[in-house]
Amino acid sequence: MQSGEIPSIGVDSTLMGLELDQTGAMQVPPAGFPAGWYTGAPSPGEDGPAVIAGHVDWDGEPGVFF
């Protein structure tokens, strides 16, 4: 796992790798924490657009992007 910080929105989370599922859609993190990054794109901090995904809420509790 990598670590990701987005100070402008108050996020500091580890990042799990996400891939594509059987239908070709990007996987989503399986719980409210941590956030995830799409491994088919550049890693956060590398040149190019990194794709980060996470939940606002999960099972009635705040998620990483609440």
PDB file as gemmi writes it, atoms N, CA and C in Angstrom:
CRYST1    1.000    1.000    1.000  90.00  90.00  90.00 P 1                      
ATOM      1  N   MET A   1       0.841  -1.185   0.000  1.00  0.00           N  
ATOM      2  CA  MET A   1       0.000   0.000   0.000  1.00  0.00           C  
ATOM      3  C   MET A   1       0.878   1.237   0.000  1.00  0.00           C  
ATOM      4  N   GLN A   2       0.384   2.232  -0.657  1.00  0.00           N  
ATOM      5  CA  GLN A   2       1.046   3.528  -0.666  1.00  0.00           C  
ATOM      6  C   GLN A   2       0.322   4.442   0.313  1.00  0.00           C  
ATOM      7  N   SER A   3       0.886   5.592   0.543  1.00  0.00           N  
ATOM      8  CA  SER A   3       0.248   6.594   1.382  1.00  0.00           C  
ATOM      9  C   SER A   3      -0.141   7.779   0.512  1.00  0.00           C  
ATOM     10  N   GLY A   4      -1.310   8.353   0.784  1.00  0.00           N  
ATOM     11  CA  GLY A   4      -1.769   9.493   0.015  1.00  0.00           C  
ATOM     12  C   GLY A   4      -2.310  10.582   0.910  1.00  0.00           C  
ATOM     13  N   GLU A   5      -1.899  11.794   0.638  1.00  0.00           N  
ATOM     14  CA  GLU A   5      -2.361  12.938   1.405  1.00  0.00           C  
ATOM     15  C   GLU A   5      -2.873  13.992   0.436  1.00  0.00           C  
ATOM     16  N   ILE A   6      -4.077  14.511   0.710  1.00  0.00           N  
ATOM     17  CA  ILE A   6      -4.662  15.602  -0.075  1.00  0.00           C  
ATOM     18  C   ILE A   6      -5.020  16.699   0.927  1.00  0.00           C  
ATOM     19  N   PRO A   7      -4.049  17.559   1.266  1.00  0.00           N  
ATOM     20  CA  PRO A   7      -4.265  18.555   2.315  1.00  0.00           C  
ATOM     21  C   PRO A   7      -5.444  19.492   2.061  1.00  0.00           C  
ATOM     22  N   SER A   8      -5.706  19.832   0.803  1.00  0.00           N  
ATOM     23  CA  SER A   8      -6.768  20.803   0.512  1.00  0.00           C  
ATOM     24  C   SER A   8      -8.156  20.309   0.915  1.00  0.00           C  
ATOM     25  N   ILE A   9      -8.334  18.985   1.052  1.00  0.00           N  
ATOM     26  CA  ILE A   9      -9.631  18.459   1.503  1.00  0.00           C  
ATOM     27  C   ILE A   9      -9.502  17.652   2.797  1.00  0.00           C  
ATOM     28  N   GLY A  10      -8.343  17.733   3.454  1.00  0.00           N  
ATOM     29  CA  GLY A  10      -8.157  17.092   4.749  1.00  0.00           C  
ATOM     30  C   GLY A  10      -8.085  15.574   4.710  1.00  0.00           C  
ATOM     31  N   VAL A  11      -7.578  14.993   3.625  1.00  0.00           N  
ATOM     32  CA  VAL A  11      -7.487  13.541   3.509  1.00  0.00           C  
ATOM     33  C   VAL A  11      -6.045  13.081   3.714  1.00  0.00           C  
ATOM     34  N   ASP A  12      -5.881  12.066   4.555  1.00  0.00           N  
ATOM     35  CA  ASP A  12      -4.594  11.412   4.759  1.00  0.00           C  
ATOM     36  C   ASP A  12      -4.897   9.935   4.928  1.00  0.00           C  
ATOM     37  N   SER A  13      -4.597   9.133   3.922  1.00  0.00           N  
ATOM     38  CA  SER A  13      -4.993   7.726   3.912  1.00  0.00           C  
ATOM     39  C   SER A  13      -3.929   6.876   3.239  1.00  0.00           C  
ATOM     40  N   THR A  14      -3.844   5.623   3.644  1.00  0.00           N  
ATOM     41  CA  THR A  14      -3.085   4.691   2.833  1.00  0.00           C  
ATOM     42  C   THR A  14      -3.886   4.470   1.557  1.00  0.00           C  
ATOM     43  N   LEU A  15      -3.230   3.969   0.527  1.00  0.00           N  
ATOM     44  CA  LEU A  15      -3.893   3.713  -0.752  1.00  0.00           C  
ATOM     45  C   LEU A  15      -3.704   2.254  -1.132  1.00  0.00           C  
ATOM     46  N   MET A  16      -4.806   1.566  -1.361  1.00  0.00           N  
ATOM     47  CA  MET A  16      -4.729   0.188  -1.843  1.00  0.00           C  
ATOM     48  C   MET A  16      -4.804   0.190  -3.359  1.00  0.00           C  
ATOM     49  N   GLY A  17      -4.198  -0.788  -3.999  1.00  0.00           N  
ATOM     50  CA  GLY A  17      -4.249  -0.894  -5.450  1.00  0.00           C  
ATOM     51  C   GLY A  17      -5.608  -1.385  -5.916  1.00  0.00           C  
ATOM     52  N   LEU A  18      -6.138  -0.772  -6.970  1.00  0.00           N  
ATOM     53  CA  LEU A  18      -7.401  -1.172  -7.584  1.00  0.00           C  
ATOM     54  C   LEU A  18      -7.145  -1.525  -9.040  1.00  0.00           C  
ATOM     55  N   GLU A  19      -7.828  -2.559  -9.512  1.00  0.00           N  
ATOM     56  CA  GLU A  19      -7.678  -2.990 -10.897  1.00  0.00           C  
ATOM     57  C   GLU A  19      -9.043  -2.920 -11.577  1.00  0.00           C  
ATOM     58  N   LEU A  20      -9.164  -3.543 -12.736  1.00  0.00           N  
ATOM     59  CA  LEU A  20     -10.450  -3.639 -13.419  1.00  0.00           C  
ATOM     60  C   LEU A  20     -11.122  -4.947 -13.037  1.00  0.00           C  
ATOM     61  N   ASP A  21     -12.466  -4.928 -12.905  1.00  0.00           N  
ATOM     62  CA  ASP A  21     -13.189  -6.159 -12.609  1.00  0.00           C  
ATOM     63  C   ASP A  21     -13.484  -6.911 -13.904  1.00  0.00           C  
ATOM     64  N   GLN A  22     -14.234  -7.993 -13.812  1.00  0.00           N  
ATOM     65  CA  GLN A  22     -14.512  -8.841 -14.973  1.00  0.00           C  
ATOM     66  C   GLN A  22     -15.284  -8.122 -16.067  1.00  0.00           C  
ATOM     67  N   THR A  23     -16.025  -7.065 -15.716  1.00  0.00           N  
ATOM     68  CA  THR A  23     -16.800  -6.320 -16.716  1.00  0.00           C  
ATOM     69  C   THR A  23     -16.007  -5.175 -17.334  1.00  0.00           C  
ATOM     70  N   GLY A  24     -14.788  -4.932 -16.827  1.00  0.00           N  
ATOM     71  CA  GLY A  24     -13.967  -3.833 -17.318  1.00  0.00           C  
ATOM     72  C   GLY A  24     -14.129  -2.560 -16.526  1.00  0.00           C  
ATOM     73  N   ALA A  25     -14.944  -2.583 -15.464  1.00  0.00           N  
ATOM     74  CA  ALA A  25     -15.114  -1.411 -14.599  1.00  0.00           C  
ATOM     75  C   ALA A  25     -14.011  -1.402 -13.539  1.00  0.00           C  
ATOM     76  N   MET A  26     -13.636  -0.225 -13.099  1.00  0.00           N  
ATOM     77  CA  MET A  26     -12.632  -0.128 -12.048  1.00  0.00           C  
ATOM     78  C   MET A  26     -13.217  -0.641 -10.736  1.00  0.00           C  
ATOM     79  N   GLN A  27     -12.439  -1.426 -10.011  1.00  0.00           N  
ATOM     80  CA  GLN A  27     -12.853  -1.867  -8.689  1.00  0.00           C  
ATOM     81  C   GLN A  27     -12.995  -0.654  -7.772  1.00  0.00           C  
ATOM     82  N   VAL A  28     -13.721  -0.830  -6.685  1.00  0.00           N  
ATOM     83  CA  VAL A  28     -13.831   0.206  -5.662  1.00  0.00           C  
ATOM     84  C   VAL A  28     -13.307  -0.363  -4.346  1.00  0.00           C  
ATOM     85  N   PRO A  29     -12.839   0.477  -3.438  1.00  0.00           N  
ATOM     86  CA  PRO A  29     -12.389  -0.024  -2.145  1.00  0.00           C  
ATOM     87  C   PRO A  29     -13.531  -0.788  -1.453  1.00  0.00           C  
ATOM     88  N   PRO A  30     -13.230  -1.891  -0.774  1.00  0.00           N  
ATOM     89  CA  PRO A  30     -14.262  -2.731  -0.173  1.00  0.00           C  
ATOM     90  C   PRO A  30     -14.831  -2.209   1.139  1.00  0.00           C  
ATOM     91  N   ALA A  31     -14.344  -1.076   1.621  1.00  0.00           N  
ATOM     92  CA  ALA A  31     -14.846  -0.491   2.875  1.00  0.00           C  
ATOM     93  C   ALA A  31     -14.643   1.021   2.822  1.00  0.00           C  
ATOM     94  N   GLY A  32     -15.026   1.710   3.887  1.00  0.00           N  
ATOM     95  CA  GLY A  32     -14.921   3.163   3.941  1.00  0.00           C  
ATOM     96  C   GLY A  32     -13.496   3.687   3.907  1.00  0.00           C  
ATOM     97  N   PHE A  33     -12.574   2.899   4.416  1.00  0.00           N  
ATOM     98  CA  PHE A  33     -11.142   3.216   4.422  1.00  0.00           C  
ATOM     99  C   PHE A  33     -10.398   1.973   3.981  1.00  0.00           C  
ATOM    100  N   PRO A  34      -9.295   2.046   3.313  1.00  0.00           N  
ATOM    101  CA  PRO A  34      -8.596   3.214   2.812  1.00  0.00           C  
ATOM    102  C   PRO A  34      -9.135   3.633   1.458  1.00  0.00           C  
ATOM    103  N   ALA A  35      -8.553   4.689   0.911  1.00  0.00           N  
ATOM    104  CA  ALA A  35      -8.803   5.058  -0.481  1.00  0.00           C  
ATOM    105  C   ALA A  35      -8.005   4.097  -1.363  1.00  0.00           C  
ATOM    106  N   GLY A  36      -8.277   4.110  -2.658  1.00  0.00           N  
ATOM    107  CA  GLY A  36      -7.545   3.250  -3.580  1.00  0.00           C  
ATOM    108  C   GLY A  36      -7.108   4.024  -4.803  1.00  0.00           C  
ATOM    109  N   TRP A  37      -6.110   3.507  -5.488  1.00  0.00           N  
ATOM    110  CA  TRP A  37      -5.667   4.120  -6.740  1.00  0.00           C  
ATOM    111  C   TRP A  37      -5.665   3.042  -7.817  1.00  0.00           C  
ATOM    112  N   TYR A  38      -6.044   3.451  -9.004  1.00  0.00           N  
ATOM    113  CA  TYR A  38      -6.123   2.552 -10.145  1.00  0.00           C  
ATOM    114  C   TYR A  38      -4.717   2.225 -10.625  1.00  0.00           C  
ATOM    115  N   THR A  39      -4.332   0.947 -10.543  1.00  0.00           N  
ATOM    116  CA  THR A  39      -2.969   0.533 -10.873  1.00  0.00           C  
ATOM    117  C   THR A  39      -2.668   0.566 -12.368  1.00  0.00           C  
ATOM    118  N   GLY A  40      -3.687   0.748 -13.212  1.00  0.00           N  
ATOM    119  CA  GLY A  40      -3.471   0.855 -14.650  1.00  0.00           C  
ATOM    120  C   GLY A  40      -3.108   2.260 -15.094  1.00  0.00           C  
ATOM    121  N   ALA A  41      -2.997   3.186 -14.154  1.00  0.00           N  
ATOM    122  CA  ALA A  41      -2.631   4.576 -14.430  1.00  0.00           C  
ATOM    123  C   ALA A  41      -1.366   4.890 -13.627  1.00  0.00           C  
ATOM    124  N   PRO A  42      -0.774   6.062 -13.821  1.00  0.00           N  
ATOM    125  CA  PRO A  42       0.402   6.411 -13.020  1.00  0.00           C  
ATOM    126  C   PRO A  42       0.100   6.370 -11.514  1.00  0.00           C  
ATOM    127  N   SER A  43       1.106   6.035 -10.737  1.00  0.00           N  
ATOM    128  CA  SER A  43       0.988   6.087  -9.281  1.00  0.00           C  
ATOM    129  C   SER A  43       0.920   7.531  -8.831  1.00  0.00           C  
ATOM    130  N   PRO A  44       0.256   7.819  -7.724  1.00  0.00           N  
ATOM    131  CA  PRO A  44       0.246   9.190  -7.209  1.00  0.00           C  
ATOM    132  C   PRO A  44       1.675   9.707  -7.037  1.00  0.00           C  
ATOM    133  N   GLY A  45       1.932  10.891  -7.559  1.00  0.00           N  
ATOM    134  CA  GLY A  45       3.250  11.508  -7.508  1.00  0.00           C  
ATOM    135  C   GLY A  45       4.049  11.327  -8.777  1.00  0.00           C  
ATOM    136  N   GLU A  46       3.683  10.345  -9.625  1.00  0.00           N  
ATOM    137  CA  GLU A  46       4.351  10.178 -10.915  1.00  0.00           C  
ATOM    138  C   GLU A  46       3.755  11.154 -11.921  1.00  0.00           C  
ATOM    139  N   ASP A  47       4.438  11.363 -13.041  1.00  0.00           N  
ATOM    140  CA  ASP A  47       3.899  12.194 -14.111  1.00  0.00           C  
ATOM    141  C   ASP A  47       2.652  11.530 -14.679  1.00  0.00           C  
ATOM    142  N   GLY A  48       1.639  12.319 -14.964  1.00  0.00           N  
ATOM    143  CA  GLY A  48       0.400  11.814 -15.537  1.00  0.00           C  
ATOM    144  C   GLY A  48      -0.709  11.750 -14.510  1.00  0.00           C  
ATOM    145  N   PRO A  49      -1.914  11.470 -14.977  1.00  0.00           N  
ATOM    146  CA  PRO A  49      -3.072  11.486 -14.083  1.00  0.00           C  
ATOM    147  C   PRO A  49      -3.203  10.197 -13.270  1.00  0.00           C  
ATOM    148  N   ALA A  50      -3.135  10.314 -11.957  1.00  0.00           N  
ATOM    149  CA  ALA A  50      -3.407   9.197 -11.057  1.00  0.00           C  
ATOM    150  C   ALA A  50      -4.910   9.181 -10.781  1.00  0.00           C  
ATOM    151  N   VAL A  51      -5.505   7.999 -10.737  1.00  0.00           N  
ATOM    152  CA  VAL A  51      -6.935   7.870 -10.478  1.00  0.00           C  
ATOM    153  C   VAL A  51      -7.109   7.354  -9.058  1.00  0.00           C  
ATOM    154  N   ILE A  52      -7.764   8.157  -8.207  1.00  0.00           N  
ATOM    155  CA  ILE A  52      -7.992   7.825  -6.799  1.00  0.00           C  
ATOM    156  C   ILE A  52      -9.485   7.626  -6.580  1.00  0.00           C  
ATOM    157  N   ALA A  53      -9.857   6.570  -5.852  1.00  0.00           N  
ATOM    158  CA  ALA A  53     -11.273   6.293  -5.563  1.00  0.00           C  
ATOM    159  C   ALA A  53     -11.438   6.038  -4.069  1.00  0.00           C  
ATOM    160  N   GLY A  54     -12.566   6.438  -3.552  1.00  0.00           N  
ATOM    161  CA  GLY A  54     -12.873   6.195  -2.142  1.00  0.00           C  
ATOM    162  C   GLY A  54     -14.329   6.523  -1.874  1.00  0.00           C  
ATOM    163  N   HIS A  55     -14.782   6.149  -0.710  1.00  0.00           N  
ATOM    164  CA  HIS A  55     -16.178   6.351  -0.336  1.00  0.00           C  
ATOM    165  C   HIS A  55     -16.347   7.628   0.491  1.00  0.00           C  
ATOM    166  N   VAL A  56     -17.486   8.285   0.316  1.00  0.00           N  
ATOM    167  CA  VAL A  56     -17.864   9.410   1.169  1.00  0.00           C  
ATOM    168  C   VAL A  56     -18.440   8.859   2.470  1.00  0.00           C  
ATOM    169  N   ASP A  57     -19.273   7.844   2.348  1.00  0.00           N  
ATOM    170  CA  ASP A  57     -19.775   7.154   3.534  1.00  0.00           C  
ATOM    171  C   ASP A  57     -19.849   5.659   3.237  1.00  0.00           C  
ATOM    172  N   TRP A  58     -19.879   4.868   4.305  1.00  0.00           N  
ATOM    173  CA  TRP A  58     -19.893   3.419   4.170  1.00  0.00           C  
ATOM    174  C   TRP A  58     -20.635   2.838   5.365  1.00  0.00           C  
ATOM    175  N   ASP A  59     -21.708   2.139   5.090  1.00  0.00           N  
ATOM    176  CA  ASP A  59     -22.474   1.469   6.138  1.00  0.00           C  
ATOM    177  C   ASP A  59     -22.875   2.432   7.263  1.00  0.00           C  
ATOM    178  N   GLY A  60     -23.276   3.640   6.870  1.00  0.00           N  
ATOM    179  CA  GLY A  60     -23.740   4.639   7.834  1.00  0.00           C  
ATOM    180  C   GLY A  60     -22.639   5.382   8.560  1.00  0.00           C  
ATOM    181  N   GLU A  61     -21.394   5.132   8.221  1.00  0.00           N  
ATOM    182  CA  GLU A  61     -20.269   5.805   8.864  1.00  0.00           C  
ATOM    183  C   GLU A  61     -19.504   6.640   7.843  1.00  0.00           C  
ATOM    184  N   PRO A  62     -18.808   7.698   8.277  1.00  0.00           N  
ATOM    185  CA  PRO A  62     -18.014   8.503   7.344  1.00  0.00           C  
ATOM    186  C   PRO A  62     -16.919   7.668   6.681  1.00  0.00           C  
ATOM    187  N   GLY A  63     -16.724   7.910   5.394  1.00  0.00           N  
ATOM    188  CA  GLY A  63     -15.655   7.263   4.650  1.00  0.00           C  
ATOM    189  C   GLY A  63     -14.473   8.202   4.487  1.00  0.00           C  
ATOM    190  N   VAL A  64     -13.487   7.780   3.740  1.00  0.00           N  
ATOM    191  CA  VAL A  64     -12.253   8.531   3.559  1.00  0.00           C  
ATOM    192  C   VAL A  64     -12.493   9.913   2.961  1.00  0.00           C  
ATOM    193  N   PHE A  65     -13.503  10.078   2.094  1.00  0.00           N  
ATOM    194  CA  PHE A  65     -13.766  11.378   1.477  1.00  0.00           C  
ATOM    195  C   PHE A  65     -14.989  12.083   2.064  1.00  0.00           C  
ATOM    196  N   PHE A  66     -15.309  11.790   3.340  1.00  0.00           N  
ATOM    197  CA  PHE A  66     -16.457  12.427   3.993  1.00  0.00           C  
ATOM    198  C   PHE A  66     -16.231  13.910   4.133  1.00  0.00           C  
TER     199      PHE A  66                                                      
END                                                                             
